[in-house]
Amino acid sequence: MQKKKKITATRAAVISVNTSYSKEISAKKLVAIFKGGVPLTQWQSHVGVFFSELPDGVIQGFMTENNITIDMMNNVYSALPPVLQSKKFKAV
């Protein structure tokens, strides 16, 4: 019997943010958005889902796996249009 491979927080985040959209964002692009290497403009809806739908544990795991700071998270969150800023995410 083959042992199941544990899914990473990054993979869980990418699966979740792509669920409702025909255009898929890659893990590399999602991470690059938070690190300032890819403009948010084209991916605003995906990032809105990231903040509004992902459990805190997945967000924290994503941050840890990708060396993303709370300041990076807050910068991206603040750059979202107000309609996509989730009441769930509390910028620190």
C-alpha positions in Angstrom: 0.0 0.0 0.0 1.4 3.4 -1.0 1.7 6.1 1.6 -0.3 9.2 0.9 1.8 12.3 0.4 0.9 15.2 2.6 -0.2 18.3 0.7 1.7 21.5 1.5 0.0 24.7 2.5 1.3 26.3 -0.7 -0.4 23.6 -2.8 -3.6 23.9 -0.7 -3.6 27.7 -1.3 -3.2 27.4 -5.0 -5.9 24.7 -5.3 -8.3 26.9 -3.3 -7.7 30.1 -5.2 -8.0 28.5 -8.6 -11.3 26.7 -7.8 -13.6 29.3 -9.2 -11.6 30.6 -12.1 -10.8 29.4 -15.6 -7.4 31.1 -15.6 -5.1 29.4 -13.1 -2.4 31.0 -11.1 0.7 29.0 -10.4 2.3 28.6 -6.9 5.3 30.5 -8.2 3.2 33.5 -9.3 1.2 33.5 -6.1 4.4 33.6 -4.1 5.9 36.2 -6.4 2.9 38.5 -5.8 3.6 38.6 -2.1 7.3 39.1 -2.7 6.7 42.0 -5.1 7.9 40.2 -8.3 4.5 39.9 -10.1 1.9 42.7 -10.3 -1.3 42.1 -8.4 -3.5 43.6 -11.2 -4.2 40.4 -13.2 -4.7 38.2 -10.1 -6.8 40.4 -7.8 -9.7 38.0 -7.7 -7.4 35.0 -6.9 -5.7 37.0 -4.1 -9.1 38.1 -2.8 -10.1 34.5 -2.4 -6.7 33.8 -0.7 -7.6 36.3 2.1 -11.3 35.6 2.4 -11.6 31.8 2.0 -8.4 30.2 3.2 -8.2 28.9 6.8 -5.7 30.7 9.0 -3.5 27.6 9.3 -3.1 27.4 5.5 -2.2 31.1 5.3 0.3 30.7 8.1 1.8 27.6 6.5 2.0 29.4 3.1 3.9 32.2 4.8 6.3 29.9 6.5 6.9 27.7 3.5 7.7 30.7 1.3 9.4 33.1 3.8 6.6 35.7 3.5 6.4 38.2 6.3 3.3 39.8 7.7 4.4 43.1 6.2 4.4 41.5 2.7 0.9 40.1 3.4 -0.3 43.5 4.6 1.1 45.2 1.5 -0.7 42.9 -0.9 -3.9 43.0 1.2 -3.9 46.8 1.3 -3.3 46.9 -2.5 -6.6 45.0 -3.2 -9.7 47.0 -4.1 -11.9 47.5 -1.1 -14.5 45.2 -2.5 -12.0 42.3 -2.3 -10.7 43.1 1.1 -12.1 40.4 3.4 -13.6 41.1 6.8 -11.9 37.9 7.8 -8.3 39.0 7.3 -7.1 41.4 9.9 -4.1 43.3 8.7 -1.6 43.7 11.6 
